[in-house]
């Protein structure tokens, strides 16, 4: 009982790792990512399919806290499924449908969600370091996850909300972390990226039309060829950012109020 209680507390705390990267690293040191809890699966693909088949519009498939790491769940329709605190590390979810799915506090380390549909999904305090979301559709999703080192090449995040919730900071600054992530050719039209951590991220040829980058951390980021027409850069930190041949920079909002613009490399 004591061990179970400690595990519950540990996972509850780890679900909040996106609050501060430094604190997250400290907490991660106390988690054995090679343990069966983080690498094993307690269900088979067939059992997952059966749970989906038994779900209804009023009672969606519920995988809360389930260990599903390493499974091949590619192509499955998990729309509306509840995957809160589920372990999906290295799970294959290519071409899967996760529209409106609840992935709060889920573990998706090194998960493969290439071309998956996560339209309107809720991904709050999830651990998605190094996850692969190339070509995924996250339109309208609420994302406050740690996506450090993740790949989102060609991903669609139109209207997605990755920004900090300034009205509710009882747990600290909750926002998406995309440090060193690959967002090349991604579509971020009308996305909320306010106060998002995009340090050293690659946004080459990304479409940031009308996106909010207010207060975003863009130090060392590569925005070469990015479309920034209508994007709001107020208080964004652009220290050592690479902004080469941007499209629509003259139509960007509050670019003169961004920080460290004098250090931009304009080759």
ABEGO torsion letter per residue (X at the ends): XAAAAAAAAAAAAAAAAAABAAAAAAAAAABBAABAAAABBABBAAAAAAAAAABBAABBBBABGBBABGBBABGBBABGBBABGBBABGBBABGBBABGBBABGBBABGBBABGBBABGBBBBGBBABGBBABGBBABGBBBBBBABGBBABGBBABGBBABBBAABAAAEBBBBBABGBBABGBBABGBBABGBBABGBBABGBBABGBBABGBBABGBBABGBBABGBBABGBBABGBBBBGBBGAAABBGAAABBGAAABBBX
